[in-house]
Amino acid sequence: MRKNNYFALFFLLLTGIVFSQSQEKLLHGKVLADGNYVQGINVVNLVNEKSAITDADGEFHILAKEDDLLVLSAINFEYKRKIIASEDLKAEIITIHMVPKTNQLDEVVITEYSNINAVDLGILSKPAKVYTPAERKLKTATDLNLSVGFGAIFSLDPIINAISGRTKNLKNQLKVERKELLIKRFQELYEDDYIINTLKIPSENVKGFQYYAIENAQFIKELNNKNKQMMNFLLGQLATKYIHILSDEK
């Protein structure tokens, strides 16, 4: 009888976790930037793809839930990421600090040892895999074995994470992170002026077009291959289709 009670309690706790993780809330946010002009900053939730723009006071409203990733970007500010925590959902307003861009270059120091790595020193036979933050979290949450000293023990965390929905959230975060990296690479290759003046995309739809482009598998392939000529060709086609979509919505 006691085992049944424990099982029921465990099930209710997990149900509560899953329910709380799936709830979205309209968040009230405010961008602070040490007295700098904070109107017109783009705020995008990369999980549910909702977006907002800050007003003259730097404030915005956007739908989000726990573990969602907000990306804030503007021409005059450094790129900013904000992962929504449970505390943010409870707060009346969340503040996000952004750093203005500067043209000052940091000093670069080059030494004859700068390219030495663990492979050169004979510590590793091949370069170690480098994990992104989202990849590292997912690996930790799904790894059944934990190394302890010279041995390993079996961990129940992956099973609990799978039941509670945390593993699914982490997989979504990984997808979001990869999408975010694609957007960043896109922005490094194509400035807003090119999208507006050459591709004829309205200025208020530049962000939307960027996300539209990286959903195209062929464009992503050429982006990874760094084939600029083919990318330009595909962007021309995508821009034509996107403009038609915008006209249909009107």
C-alpha positions as CSV (number, residue, x, y, z in Angstrom):
1,M,0.0,0.0,0.0
2,R,2.8,2.4,0.9
3,K,4.6,1.6,-2.5
4,N,1.4,2.6,-4.3
5,N,1.2,5.9,-2.4
6,Y,4.8,6.7,-3.2
7,F,4.2,5.9,-6.9
8,A,1.1,8.1,-6.9
9,L,3.0,11.0,-5.3
10,F,5.9,10.6,-7.7
11,F,3.4,10.6,-10.7
12,L,1.7,13.8,-9.4
13,L,5.0,15.5,-9.0
14,L,6.1,14.6,-12.5
15,T,2.7,15.7,-13.9
16,G,3.1,19.0,-12.2
17,I,6.5,19.5,-13.7
18,V,5.4,18.7,-17.2
19,F,2.3,21.0,-16.9
20,S,4.4,23.9,-15.5
21,Q,6.9,23.5,-18.3
22,S,4.3,23.7,-21.0
23,Q,2.6,26.9,-19.8
24,E,3.2,30.1,-21.7
25,K,2.9,33.5,-20.1
26,L,2.9,37.0,-21.5
27,L,6.2,38.4,-20.2
28,H,6.8,42.1,-19.6
29,G,10.4,43.0,-20.3
30,K,12.5,46.1,-20.1
31,V,15.9,46.7,-21.8
32,L,18.5,48.7,-20.0
33,A,21.6,50.1,-21.7
34,D,23.3,52.7,-19.5
35,G,21.4,55.7,-20.9
36,N,21.6,54.6,-24.6
37,Y,18.6,54.8,-26.9
38,V,16.7,51.6,-26.4
39,Q,13.7,51.9,-28.8
40,G,13.4,49.6,-31.8
41,I,15.3,46.6,-30.4
42,N,14.1,43.3,-32.0
43,V,13.1,40.6,-29.4
44,V,12.5,37.1,-30.8
45,N,11.5,33.9,-28.9
46,L,13.4,31.3,-30.9
47,V,11.2,28.5,-29.5
48,N,7.7,29.7,-30.4
49,E,9.0,32.2,-33.0
50,K,7.0,35.1,-31.4
51,S,8.6,38.5,-31.8
52,A,8.3,42.0,-30.3
53,I,10.0,45.4,-30.6
54,T,11.0,47.6,-27.7
55,D,9.2,51.0,-27.2
56,A,10.8,54.3,-26.3
57,D,11.3,53.2,-22.7
58,G,12.9,49.9,-23.8
59,E,9.8,47.9,-22.8
60,F,8.2,45.0,-24.6
61,H,5.7,42.1,-24.2
62,I,6.2,38.6,-25.5
63,L,4.8,35.1,-24.9
64,A,7.2,32.7,-23.4
65,K,7.6,29.7,-21.0
66,E,10.4,28.3,-18.9
67,D,13.6,27.4,-20.9
68,D,12.5,29.4,-23.9
69,L,15.3,31.5,-25.5
70,L,14.9,35.2,-26.2
71,V,17.3,36.8,-28.7
72,L,17.7,40.6,-28.7
73,S,19.4,42.4,-31.5
74,A,19.8,45.9,-32.9
75,I,22.4,47.6,-35.1
76,N,23.8,49.6,-32.3
77,F,23.9,46.9,-29.6
78,E,25.8,43.6,-29.1
79,Y,23.8,40.4,-29.7
80,K,22.0,39.3,-26.4
81,R,20.6,35.9,-25.4
82,K,18.2,35.4,-22.5
83,I,17.0,32.0,-21.3
84,I,13.7,32.3,-19.5
85,A,13.9,30.9,-15.9
86,S,11.0,30.0,-13.6
87,E,11.8,33.2,-11.6
88,D,11.2,35.3,-14.8
89,L,7.7,33.9,-15.1
90,K,6.8,35.0,-11.6
91,A,8.3,38.5,-11.9
92,E,6.2,41.5,-12.8
93,I,8.9,42.7,-15.1
94,I,12.2,41.3,-16.2
95,T,15.2,43.5,-17.0
96,I,17.7,42.7,-19.6
97,H,21.0,44.6,-19.9
98,M,22.4,45.2,-23.4
99,V,25.9,46.5,-24.3
100,P,26.3,49.2,-27.0
101,K,28.6,48.3,-29.9
102,T,32.0,50.0,-30.1
103,N,34.5,50.2,-32.9
104,Q,37.4,49.8,-30.5
105,L,39.5,46.6,-31.2
106,D,40.9,44.6,-28.3
107,E,44.6,44.2,-28.3
108,V,45.7,40.9,-29.9
109,V,48.8,39.2,-28.6
110,I,50.5,36.6,-30.8
111,T,53.2,34.3,-29.5
112,E,55.0,31.4,-31.1
113,Y,53.1,29.0,-28.8
114,S,49.6,30.2,-29.6
115,N,48.8,27.2,-31.9
116,I,50.0,24.5,-29.6
117,N,47.1,22.1,-28.5
118,A,46.6,18.8,-26.7
119,V,47.3,16.8,-29.8
120,D,50.7,18.6,-30.4
121,L,51.6,17.8,-26.8
122,G,50.7,14.1,-27.2
123,I,47.9,14.3,-24.6
124,L,45.3,13.3,-27.1
125,S,45.5,11.3,-30.3
126,K,42.9,13.5,-32.1
127,P,41.2,16.8,-31.3
128,A,38.6,16.5,-28.6
129,K,35.0,17.1,-29.6
130,V,33.9,20.6,-28.7
131,Y,30.3,20.8,-27.4
132,T,28.1,23.9,-27.6
133,P,26.3,24.8,-24.4
134,A,23.0,23.2,-25.6
135,E,24.8,20.0,-26.7
136,R,26.6,19.8,-23.4
137,K,23.4,20.1,-21.4
138,L,21.7,17.5,-23.5
139,K,24.6,15.0,-23.2
140,T,24.6,15.4,-19.5
141,A,20.9,14.9,-19.2
142,T,20.9,11.7,-21.3
143,D,24.1,10.1,-20.3
144,L,23.2,6.9,-18.4
145,N,26.7,6.5,-16.9
146,L,28.5,8.8,-14.6
147,S,32.2,8.6,-14.2
148,V,33.4,8.4,-10.6
149,G,37.1,8.0,-10.0
150,F,38.2,5.1,-12.3
151,G,34.7,3.6,-12.6
152,A,31.2,4.4,-13.7
153,I,27.8,4.1,-12.0
154,F,24.3,3.9,-13.5
155,S,22.3,7.1,-13.3
156,L,18.5,7.4,-13.1
157,D,18.6,11.1,-14.2
158,P,18.1,10.4,-17.9
159,I,15.0,8.4,-17.1
160,I,13.6,11.1,-14.9
161,N,14.5,13.8,-17.4
162,A,12.7,11.9,-20.1
163,I,9.5,11.4,-18.1
164,S,9.5,15.0,-16.8
165,G,9.9,16.5,-20.3
166,R,13.3,18.1,-19.5
167,T,15.1,16.0,-22.2
168,K,12.5,17.2,-24.8
169,N,13.1,20.8,-23.7
170,L,16.8,20.4,-24.0
171,K,16.4,18.9,-27.5
172,N,14.3,22.0,-28.4
173,Q,17.0,24.2,-27.0
174,L,19.6,22.5,-29.2
175,K,17.4,23.1,-32.3
176,V,17.0,26.7,-31.2
177,E,20.7,27.1,-30.7
178,R,21.5,25.8,-34.1
179,K,18.9,28.1,-35.6
180,E,20.4,31.0,-33.7
181,L,23.9,30.2,-35.1
182,L,22.6,30.1,-38.6
183,I,20.9,33.5,-38.1
184,K,24.2,34.9,-36.8
185,R,26.1,33.5,-39.8
186,F,23.5,34.9,-42.1
187,Q,23.8,38.4,-40.6
188,E,27.5,38.3,-40.9
189,L,27.3,37.6,-44.6
190,Y,24.3,39.8,-45.5
191,E,23.7,43.3,-44.0
192,D,20.3,44.8,-43.7
193,D,21.0,47.2,-46.5
194,Y,21.5,44.4,-48.9
195,I,18.2,42.7,-47.9
196,I,16.4,46.0,-48.2
197,N,17.9,47.6,-51.3
198,T,18.9,44.6,-53.3
199,L,16.3,42.0,-52.4
200,K,13.6,44.7,-51.9
201,I,12.4,43.4,-48.6
202,P,10.6,46.1,-46.5
203,S,12.8,47.2,-43.5
204,E,10.2,46.1,-41.0
205,N,10.3,42.5,-42.4
206,V,14.1,42.0,-42.5
207,K,14.1,39.8,-39.4
208,G,11.2,37.8,-40.6
209,F,12.9,37.2,-44.0
210,Q,16.1,36.0,-42.2
211,Y,14.2,33.3,-40.3
212,Y,12.3,32.4,-43.5
213,A,15.6,31.9,-45.4
214,I,17.2,29.6,-42.8
215,E,14.2,27.3,-42.9
216,N,15.1,26.5,-46.5
217,A,17.2,23.3,-46.6
218,Q,19.0,24.1,-49.9
219,F,20.0,27.6,-48.6
220,I,21.3,26.1,-45.3
221,K,23.4,23.5,-47.4
222,E,25.0,26.3,-49.4
223,L,25.5,28.4,-46.3
224,N,27.4,25.5,-44.7
225,N,29.4,25.0,-47.9
226,K,30.1,28.8,-48.0
227,N,29.0,28.9,-51.6
228,K,28.2,32.7,-51.8
229,Q,27.3,32.7,-55.5
230,M,24.6,30.0,-55.0
231,M,23.4,31.6,-51.8
232,N,22.9,34.9,-53.7
233,F,20.9,33.1,-56.3
234,L,18.7,31.3,-53.8
235,L,18.1,34.4,-51.7
236,G,16.8,36.1,-54.9
237,Q,14.3,33.3,-55.3
238,L,13.3,33.3,-51.6
239,A,12.9,37.1,-51.6
240,T,10.5,36.9,-54.5
241,K,8.4,34.2,-52.7
242,Y,8.5,36.1,-49.4
243,I,7.3,39.3,-51.0
244,H,4.4,37.4,-52.4
245,I,3.6,36.0,-49.0
246,L,3.6,39.5,-47.5
247,S,1.3,40.8,-50.3
248,D,-1.1,37.9,-49.7
249,E,-1.3,38.7,-46.0
250,K,-2.4,42.2,-46.8
